[in-house]
Structures are given as C-alpha cells and as structure tokens.
C-alpha cells in the first residue's frame, strides 16, 4: 500500500479542487442556502413539504411509536412523495449547522467529485441520504433536517477508501473528532450545553452507509491528472 499521493490531484498542483472541479458539491450547497431562505430557517409551511413525512397530514401521536412511523412513511411513499427521502437534507434550523455542513461537504466532497468522479459522489450522496434520513425518522419522527448525515457518509467513505488507496487530503484527527462528537451526541451533554437535540441516528446511518460504499464500490483506476 502506498504511503502518500505521488502526484497532485488538481491542475496547478493544488490538493483542494476549485469550484469548477466540483459543480455537484456547489449545487448542493447552493440549494441548501436557497432552502434556508425559502423555509425561513425551517419556520414556515414549506418546511412540512420537505420533511420525510408531513406532520400535518398524520395524527401526531402516530409518530410516537415505531409501527406508527412505519405506517406514516409507507403511506407517504405509496402516495408518490419519494422526494421526501432526500429533502430533509436541505432543511437547516441554524446558520451554525448549515455553515459547518457546507464547509465539510466542500472540503471532502469536492475531493471525491474530482478524484473518484461525479457519479461516485452522487451515488454516495443518495445512499447516505437514504440511510441517514430513514434511520433518523424511524427513531425520532419527522422533525429533523440537515446535511450532517451526508457529511458523515462522505467522511466514512473517505476514511475507509483512503486505507485501500491513499489519495484524499484530510487530517486523521478529523475522523477521531467526528466519531467522538457522534458518541457525545448520544449523551445529554449537547442539551446541557444549550446546543439542542442532535440527529444522532442520521450521523450513525450516514457513516455506516459511507463505510459500506467504500467496501462495495471498486476503486477508480484513473488518476485525476488523466481526465
């Protein structure tokens, strides 16, 4: 196994791709920004159209049990509202949450898009979204949102795939910090600190999905400089 990347990953020798090298990442961040404005940071009626199941359509006590949540999701999907499996990604309820997710998505997602290809990143985005959103919903109900599950999916993919063939640039401590933060999220500490409730299952579901994608998807044999 190689110990380092032997050639620069972008033209000009930069290790971080430019916006022109990662249009999908830019589009996702741009859409998240637009939806923050359109939903008034998750405060208006449009928000309910983006949750995984519309809390206005079903009795709220239905979401208090696991079978009830399954029934509401089944009815939602049977009605053709499949987009709801993805749209919670674009709901954010604070600027801090959005900025952190956008920075992490750009930092790692742009490298995946340039090095492993846009199709690979889109597949990772979809699988991480589905895993994180469905798991979070089944545990807590529809009132959640954010790109954190996708970010954890991308981080899991980069970490494990990097062990198979080093090519991404990120500090190893980033994975340690992210995992520690995920564990802390399952404790009362964030609420004690005034950070509110965290979508812990979304983080876990996204991370596991990213690991699975790193295991099952073949490595791209082309280097970025060959594109």
C-alpha positions in Angstrom: 0.0 0.0 0.0 1.3 3.5 -0.8 2.0 5.9 2.0 1.4 9.1 0.1 -0.2 10.5 -3.1 2.6 10.7 -5.6 1.1 13.4 -7.9 -1.1 16.5 -7.4 -4.8 15.8 -7.7 -5.7 19.0 -9.5 -4.1 21.1 -12.3 -1.6 23.6 -10.9 -0.6 21.3 -8.0 -3.4 22.3 -5.6 -4.6 19.5 -3.4 -8.0 21.2 -2.9 -10.1 21.3 -6.1 -11.5 24.6 -7.3 -15.3 25.2 -7.6 -15.1 24.4 -11.3 -13.9 20.9 -10.5 -16.8 20.1 -8.2 -20.1 21.5 -9.6 -22.3 18.9 -7.9 -21.0 19.9 -4.5 -21.5 23.6 -5.3 -25.1 22.9 -6.4 -25.9 21.0 -3.2 -24.5 23.8 -1.0 -26.4 26.4 -3.2 -29.7 24.5 -2.9 -29.2 24.3 0.9 -28.7 28.0 1.0 -31.8 28.7 -1.1 -34.0 26.4 1.0 -32.8 28.1 4.2 -34.2 31.3 2.7 -37.4 29.8 1.3 -38.2 27.9 4.5 -37.2 30.8 6.8 -34.8 28.5 8.6 -37.4 25.8 8.9 -40.1 28.2 10.3 -42.8 28.4 7.6 -45.3 26.0 5.9 -42.8 24.9 3.2 -40.8 23.1 5.8 -43.5 20.4 6.2 -43.3 19.7 2.4 -39.6 18.8 2.9 -39.8 16.6 6.0 -39.7 12.8 5.4 -43.4 12.6 6.4 -45.8 15.5 6.6 -46.5 16.1 10.3 -49.7 18.0 9.3 -51.2 15.0 7.5 -51.0 12.4 10.2 -52.1 12.5 13.9 -49.0 13.4 15.9 -49.5 10.5 18.2 -48.9 8.2 15.2 -45.2 9.3 15.3 -44.8 8.4 18.9 -44.5 4.6 18.1 -42.3 2.7 15.7 -45.2 1.0 13.9 -46.9 4.3 13.6 -43.8 5.9 12.0 -43.6 3.0 9.6 -47.2 3.3 8.6 -46.9 7.1 8.0 -43.8 6.6 5.9 -45.4 3.8 3.9 -48.4 5.9 3.2 -46.2 8.8 2.2 -44.2 6.7 -0.3 -47.3 5.0 -1.6 -48.7 8.5 -2.4 -45.6 9.0 -4.7 -43.8 11.5 -2.5 -40.5 9.7 -2.9 -38.6 13.0 -2.8 -39.2 13.2 0.9 -36.5 10.6 1.4 -33.9 13.2 0.3 -35.4 16.7 1.0 -34.7 16.6 4.8 -31.0 17.1 3.8 -31.8 20.6 2.7 -33.6 21.7 6.0 -31.4 23.6 8.4 -32.5 25.3 11.6 -29.4 27.4 12.4 -26.7 29.1 10.4 -24.1 27.4 12.5 -25.4 24.0 11.4 -25.5 25.0 7.8 -22.1 26.6 7.7 -20.4 23.6 9.3 -22.1 21.1 7.0 -21.3 23.3 3.9 -17.6 23.6 4.9 -17.2 19.8 5.5 -19.1 18.9 2.3 -16.9 21.2 0.3 -13.7 20.1 1.9 -14.2 16.3 1.4 -17.0 16.1 -1.2 -15.1 18.2 -3.7 -12.1 15.8 -3.5 -14.3 12.8 -4.1 -16.0 14.5 -7.1 -12.7 15.4 -8.7 -10.7 12.2 -7.8 -13.3 9.4 -7.9 -15.8 11.1 -10.2 -19.1 12.9 -10.1 -21.1 9.7 -10.5 -19.4 8.2 -7.5 -20.2 11.2 -5.3 -23.8 11.3 -6.5 -24.3 7.6 -5.6 -22.6 8.2 -2.2 -24.9 11.3 -1.6 -28.1 9.3 -2.4 -27.2 6.2 -0.3 -26.0 8.3 2.7 -29.2 10.4 2.5 -31.5 7.4 2.4 -29.7 5.6 5.2 -29.4 8.7 7.5 -32.9 10.1 6.9 -34.8 6.8 7.2 -32.9 5.7 10.3 -33.4 9.1 12.0 -37.1 9.2 11.1 -37.7 5.6 12.4 -36.1 6.5 15.7 -37.4 10.1 16.3 -40.1 11.0 13.8 -40.1 13.7 11.1 -38.8 16.8 12.8 -35.2 16.8 11.8 -33.0 18.0 8.9 -29.6 18.9 7.7 -26.7 17.6 5.6 -24.9 16.1 8.6 -25.8 12.5 7.6 -24.4 13.0 4.1 -21.3 14.6 5.6 -20.8 11.6 7.9 -21.3 9.3 4.9 -18.6 11.2 2.9 -16.3 11.1 5.9 -16.8 7.3 6.4 -16.2 6.7 2.7 -13.0 8.9 2.6 -11.6 7.3 5.7 -12.0 3.6 4.7 -11.4 4.1 1.0 -8.2 6.0 1.8 -6.9 2.9 3.6 -7.3 1.0 0.4 -5.6 3.6 -1.8 -4.3 6.9 -0.3 -5.5 9.8 -2.5 -7.5 12.2 -0.3 -6.1 15.0 1.8 -7.6 15.4 5.3 -6.1 15.2 8.9 -6.6 11.8 10.5 -7.8 13.6 13.7 -10.9 14.7 11.7 -12.3 11.2 11.8 -11.5 10.9 15.5 -13.2 14.2 16.3 -16.3 13.3 14.2 -16.7 9.9 15.9 -16.2 11.4 19.3 -18.8 14.1 18.5 -21.2 11.4 17.4 -20.8 9.5 20.6 -21.2 12.7 22.6 -24.5 13.3 20.7 -26.0 10.1 22.3 -25.4 11.7 25.7 -27.3 14.6 27.4 -24.2 16.8 27.1 -25.2 18.7 23.9 -28.6 19.7 25.5 -26.8 20.7 28.8 -24.6 23.0 26.7 -27.6 24.6 25.0 -26.9 23.0 21.6 -30.2 21.3 21.4 -31.1 17.8 20.3 -28.8 16.2 17.7 -29.8 13.9 14.9 -27.6 11.2 16.2 -29.1 8.3 14.2 -28.6 10.3 11.0 -24.9 10.7 11.8 -24.7 7.0 12.5 -26.7 5.9 9.5 -24.7 8.1 7.1 -21.3 7.0 8.5 -22.2 3.3 8.2 -23.5 3.9 4.6 -20.2 5.6 3.7 -18.2 2.7 5.0 -20.4 0.3 3.1 -19.9 2.3 -0.1 -16.2 2.3 0.4 -16.3 -1.5 0.7 -18.5 -2.4 -2.3 -17.6 0.2 -4.9 -14.4 -0.6 -6.9 -11.6 1.9 -6.8 -11.4 4.3 -9.8 -8.3 3.2 -11.8 -7.8 6.6 -13.4 -5.9 9.3 -11.6 -7.3 12.9 -11.8 -4.5 14.0 -14.0 -5.6 11.6 -16.6 -9.0 13.3 -17.1 
